[in-house]
Amino acid sequence: MSADRIELARAFLLEAVYRSRNSQGLSSVFEGKSNCGLGEGPVANLDLSEKARGIYDELWPGEMQQATLDEIRATTRAWVERSDALDRDRNHFMKAFRHANGFDRNAYTSEQLAEYEAGLTAVNSTVDAELTEAAAALLSASL
């Protein structure tokens, strides 16, 4: 798999997350729910945005069998759900850190700031690595 195809697959998966987050946010508003800023759980909206449709057409320009489409859909749904969990991990880290150290980053000592940045870097590195793995899985599903 080329690096360009991996980047396209990453972009496709991110579009699925953005679309799903938008649906998740709207469903929380319409249902009067509020929890952790992300709703009660992941919402996977697999309707393609215009941008996602363009990426999809670039990744998979030809006709595909239904089983392949189902695998792409399942892999995309799995990433949306995993991404939701990773976002919650980030939010919980930030909440716990702020409760322990205060909410004003300007008041953090250099050690506290370094700890905060290291924690966010660790979470973001995990997200990045898992997104790349999911992109590779997405491309493998269509081989």
C-alpha positions, 0 to 999 in steps of 0.5 A: 500500500502506498503512503498516498493511499494510506493518507487518502484512507485516513482522510476518508475515515476522518470524514466519517468521524466528522459526519458522525460527530455532527449527527451525534451532536445533533441527536444530543441536542434534539433528545435533550441529553448532555454527557461528557460533551460527546453524547452517550455513545458513538453514533456512526453516520455512514452517509458519505459527505461530498468530500468523503464521496470524492475520496471514496471515488479516488480510492475505489473507482470501480465497481465492487462486490457487496461483500467488499462494500460491507467490509468497508462499511464495517471497518469504517463503523469500527473506526468511528466507534474507536475514535469516539472512545479515544476522544473520551480518553482525551477528554477524561485525561484533560478533565482529571488533570484540570481537577488536579491542577486547576483550569488556568494553564497560565498558572501551571508550573513548567512541570505541570505544563510539561506533564499536561503536554506529555499526556495530550501527546500520548493520547494524540499519538495513540489516535494517530497510530490507530488511525493509520492501522484502521486506514490500512485495514480499510484498504485491505478490506477492498483487496 
